[in-house]
Amino acid sequence: MKLISPGESDQPDASGPHGEGHASYAADKARILARLRRMEGQVRGVQRMIEEDKYCVDVLTQISSIIAAARAVGMLVLEDHIRGCV
């Protein structure tokens, strides 16, 4: 077993053929960024709801939407990874 120092990673070097400079999600980059920006707006909306003491069920509904959107973006990146890197 190799001990990992603080700041050190046990992940492979990202400078290889599928690391830095290689993005299998390049074809979907615009869609991914649009979804992330939409999520960013949703998060800001939830922050505003909390500041304004909105009803907790409404806040939870918005948080659930953010979680679903994050899963969808993650699946899109994963699908692109499987198609392009595996």
C-alpha distance (Angstrom), angle and dihedral (degrees) to the residues before:
residue distance angle dihedral
M1 . . .
K2 3.80 . .
L3 3.79 117.7 .
I4 3.78 114.9 -134.4
S5 3.79 118.8 -140.9
P6 3.82 120.0 -140.7
G7 3.79 108.6 -82.0
E8 3.81 91.8 20.3
S9 3.79 121.3 110.6
D10 3.77 131.3 -146.0
Q11 3.81 89.5 -152.1
P12 3.81 120.1 106.5
D13 3.78 118.6 -95.1
A14 3.81 108.4 -78.5
S15 3.79 93.2 -147.3
G16 3.80 92.7 79.6
P17 3.80 126.4 100.5
H18 3.80 93.8 -73.0
G19 3.78 98.3 36.7
E20 3.76 132.0 67.5
G21 3.78 112.3 3.4
H22 3.81 93.2 23.5
A23 3.75 117.9 86.8
S24 3.78 115.7 173.4
Y25 3.81 87.6 -169.6
A26 3.82 92.7 62.7
A27 3.81 92.4 110.0
D28 3.82 90.5 55.7
K29 3.80 96.4 36.5
A30 3.82 94.6 111.8
R31 3.82 91.8 49.1
I32 3.80 92.0 46.9
L33 3.79 93.1 49.1
A34 3.81 91.9 46.9
R35 3.80 90.7 52.3
L36 3.80 91.9 47.1
R37 3.80 91.1 50.2
R38 3.80 90.0 49.9
M39 3.81 89.0 50.8
E40 3.79 89.7 49.5
G41 3.80 88.7 55.7
Q42 3.80 90.5 48.7
V43 3.81 91.0 51.9
R44 3.79 90.9 50.2
G45 3.80 88.2 49.9
V46 3.80 91.1 53.3
Q47 3.80 90.1 49.0
R48 3.79 88.6 53.4
M49 3.81 90.8 47.7
I50 3.80 90.5 53.4
E51 3.81 91.5 47.5
E52 3.81 89.2 51.1
D53 3.83 93.1 46.9
K54 3.81 93.9 -120.2
Y55 3.80 121.5 -177.1
C56 3.81 110.1 -71.6
V57 3.82 94.6 -130.4
D58 3.81 89.7 56.6
V59 3.81 89.8 50.0
L60 3.80 91.1 49.0
T61 3.80 90.7 49.6
Q62 3.80 90.2 55.4
I63 3.80 91.9 45.9
S64 3.79 89.1 51.9
S65 3.80 89.1 53.5
I66 3.80 90.9 51.3
I67 3.80 91.4 50.6
A68 3.81 91.4 49.9
A69 3.81 90.6 49.2
A70 3.82 91.0 50.1
R71 3.80 90.4 51.5
A72 3.81 90.6 50.2
V73 3.81 92.1 51.2
G74 3.79 90.6 46.6
M75 3.80 91.3 51.6
L76 3.80 91.1 49.4
V77 3.81 91.5 52.6
L78 3.82 90.9 44.6
E79 3.81 92.5 50.5
D80 3.81 90.2 50.0
H81 3.80 89.8 48.1
I82 3.80 91.9 52.0
R83 3.81 91.6 48.1
G84 3.80 95.8 44.6
C85 3.79 108.6 27.7
V86 3.79 109.0 28.0
